[in-house]
Amino acid sequence: MENNFDINILIRENVKNMKPYSSARDEFEDFDTAEMIFLDANENPFENGVNRYPDPQQANVKEVLAKQKVVKSNQILLGNGSDEVLDLLFRAFCEPKIDNIITLPPTYGMYGVLANLNAVENREVLLTEDFQPEIEKIMEAVDANTKMIFLCSPNNPTGNSFSDESVAYLLQNFKGLVVIDEAYIDFSKKDSWINELDEYPNLIITQTLSKAYGLAGIRLGICYASSAVTTILNRIKPPYNVNELSQNRAVERLEDQQVISAEIESIIAQRELLIEALSEVSYVEKIYPTEANFVLVKVDDANKRYAELIAKGIVIRNRTTQALCENTLRLTVGTEEENKKLIVALKAIGT
Ligand SMILES: *Cc1c(COP(=O)(O)O)cnc(C)c1O
């Protein structure tokens, strides 16, 4: 594929000329650090496991991820949650008040929040009624200052994946960056776009340990991209953006693939049971197809049903104000016990 992609045209001018913050320790990479005495960073010298600053490059986490995903370590950038990774993308590529991005509502709210925060215009191109990208309208919205298109697939809050043809078309024809947010990819039968990384220089994939990997509390987001892109992001990221506890916990968990797979299988099985039960709820008008760990449903009156569930001590997400989502509720798949209680409550409020 050739779409005349040139990363240098996309980078913000001030970022192009920036040097990353260099800690004293970065300069001693080639030494046998085990033998050295570190009196450079004003740390407390008494060992307690976390008295030293964490590895700014998170080499151990990246090594495990690189092996599992069959990419190079230099194609990975880690952040304090994907939210930080997404913010770095804005700050690296979007000139405030000049550049724009394209998002496809109904979708994840953070793209719009980050666009606002960074004073970048967010051009919204609605998905179709069955929640697929409208390729022609997207291409019409693109101009010379469009730096990124955000594709959330599987999409939050709708649950479906975008067609391979649509994604491939954008990768081949859009000269900016195509960011595919794969926060829910582990619940889908579809392959990750990571496998296409070497094919498309404008492809950026974000994933997270917050959902399928069960580590929302440690805040670890992952960006897979060409080394040209990760080099730029590395230049601007806060040096110690992923703390030592999170790095250690991530490695531990990533090496536990069997446990993770078993949990994902259980969540998917529970999702299917929940869908079955939802089809028997009188006021549920539509259950949208899902490849994620949640189900979007259309009901008779979302505000009413939401309030009734709260009164029964169950908190779900009311999406009725989102584009194309009138009277919809988003239900996260819980444990078997939680889902049973949810189903009992859903049926009870319908009678
Ligand atoms: C939950 C979610 C994330 C995860 O964000 P983190 O900051 O990594 O917890 C990213 N994208 C989407 C679409 C999500 O729903």
The ligand as a Gaussian input file, in Angstrom:
#p B3LYP/6-31G(d) Opt

LIG

0 1
 C      -12.476000       1.615000      29.018000
 C      -11.963000       2.146000      27.743000
 C      -10.629000       2.490000      27.596000
 C       -9.680000       2.272000      28.735000
 O       -9.080000       3.400000      29.171000
 P       -7.953000       3.274000      30.276000
 O       -7.552000       4.695000      30.456000
 O       -6.853000       2.429000      29.706000
 O       -8.547000       2.643000      31.480000
 C      -10.182000       2.958000      26.383000
 N      -11.012000       3.072000      25.337000
 C      -12.297000       2.732000      25.439000
 C      -13.170000       2.819000      24.250000
 C      -12.822000       2.269000      26.636000
 O      -14.117000       1.958000      26.722000

